[in-house]
Amino acid sequence: MDSIPNTDNYMIAGFIVSFVVMGVYLLSMYVRSRNLKRDLETYEALDTEKK
Amino acid sequence: MQQKPIFLTILDVLSIIGLGVATYFALVYAPTEAVMGNVQRVFYFHVGTAWVALVGFVLAAVSGILYLVTKDMKWDRFELAAVEVSTMFFFITIVLGSIWARPAWNTWWTWDPRLTTAAVTELIYIAYFMLRAGIEDPEKRARFGAVYTLLGGISAPITFMVIRLFRTIHPVVIGNASAAAQGGFDMTPNMLTAMFIALGAFTIIFIDLMWHRIRIGALEEKVEHLKLKVSM
């Protein structure tokens, strides 16, 4: 019987890529959300000052 | 930003659990494929991410139509979220396919009909962000984006169907494979279970990420309005 080929490194690389891409996307969402909240606070303060 | 809905928090938790369960089923529960070895395990994430990405591109096209009909900006936010999350997942699909192809086909990439349509689809949606970034007026941006996703949406069913219509080396999971297909395998019941678990998990994660992205879109719109108001 033929033995099963060792393709473990490819499998590990595949799962690492999947988790890293999802992780980077989540991080980008968090950073954008945080920056937008900061911008909103600044503009709200400016708007109140203007009034 | 509005208070985070409790259901979204539940969805966050379910997504984390779903990803963990899908990983367990792919790495532990599913048996090792006899011809390809452990690299076949990336297949579960490959199919799961491809499924949500292609559905997302179709959803973006539908929301594009709804925007053009109603002129309601909520459909623009929905469309943008669908395209962004789908593009990210489709990137994973393509990279996983390439990693699987190296030991299975002895090459990282080949201009096979499925791989070509997948690459074209990804590029179409990357160009969507470039188009949006180049338009200042929000309404014009939404209108152009809607028409673009409507046309771009055609690439999703083409990518799905191409392995069923043309001679290709890409294996077919459901339906008859082309005679030229290489790297196909018979799915055991445990493999099928792992695949459906991955499909379910990535569907939950997709909905969760979409919802978060829609909320960010609403915040972007609010900031944009306030910025205009302050500068006037």
Interface residues (C-beta under 8 A of the other chain):
Chain A: I4 P5 N6 T7 D8 Y10 M11 A13 G14 F15 V17 S18 V21 M22 Y25 M29 R32 S33 L36 K37 D39 L40 Y43 E44 L46 D47 K50
Chain B: M1 T23 L27 T32 E33 A34 V35 M36 G37 N38 V39 Q40 R41 V42 F45 T49 M88 F91 I92 V95 L96 I99 W100 R102 P103 I205 L209 H212 R213 R215 I216 L219 E220 K222 V223 L226 K227 K229 V230
